[in-house]
Amino acid sequence: MVPFEEQVAAAGRWLAVHASPASASQPDSSYRLKHLVQAWAGHYVSSAAVVAAATAAGYAIVGLPTRAGNAWLALAVSKVR
């Protein structure tokens, strides 16, 4: 298993390249983002690691968690290659 710190670091690198602040009225799910980060990083990344990296980068958590416990983040994703 990939250590949590490595997951957070990978998510932080991905967010630095692909994310920008967005309206709290159109948040993105940490669950969706974790899959984008995983595909880019080539290893497992948890939703919690994405949330940790996003909040460390200054993105806000908005609204209530999803039923599965994932967060809504006020960020927009640029075109992912």
N, C-alpha and C positions, 0 to 999 in steps of 0.2 A: 504494500500500500504506500502511496505517496504521502510523505509527511505533510501535515496541515500547513506548515509554514511555506513549503514549496508550492502548495496549491494556491495559497494567498498571493505569493510572489508572481506566479504565472497569471493569475487573474488580474493583478495590478498591472503587469506588462501589457496584457491584452486590452484592458480598459484605457491605458494611456494612448494606445494606437487607435482604438475603434469606438470610443465612447465620448460623448459630450453632454453637458447639462441639458435637461429637458424639463418641460412643464410637469408639475406634479399631477396634472389632470390626465396625462398620458404616460404613466410609468411603464417600465418593463419588468418582467418577472425574473427573479434570480434563478429560477429553474430553467427558463429558456436560455438565459445568459450562460449558465454552467455548461450547457451542451455546446455552445459556440466556443467557449474558452477551451473545453476539452478537445474539440476537433483541432483547434489551433495549436494547443500545447502538446498534444499527442499523449496525454496521460489523464488519469482521473482528477477531477476538480469538483469539490462539493459545492452545493448551493451556499452553505455557510461561509466557505472561502471567498466566494464571489461577493457576498454581503460584506465580509470583513474588508476586502480590498476596496470595494466601492465606498464604504463609509470612511475608510482611511484616506481616500482620494477626495473626500468632500461631497460625495453624492448623498442625497437624502433618502431615507426610507420613508415611504408615504403609505398612508392607509393601514389597514389591518393585514396580517399575514394571510396567505391563502389557506385553504383547508389542510393542505399538506405541510404547512409550516414555512413555506417559501415567502420571501419578501418582495414587495413592489419597490423598485428603485427609480428615482427621478433622473433617468438618463436616456439618451438616444444613441442608437448604434449606427455607425456609418456603414457603408457597403463593406461587407466582409469578403475578402478574397481567399 
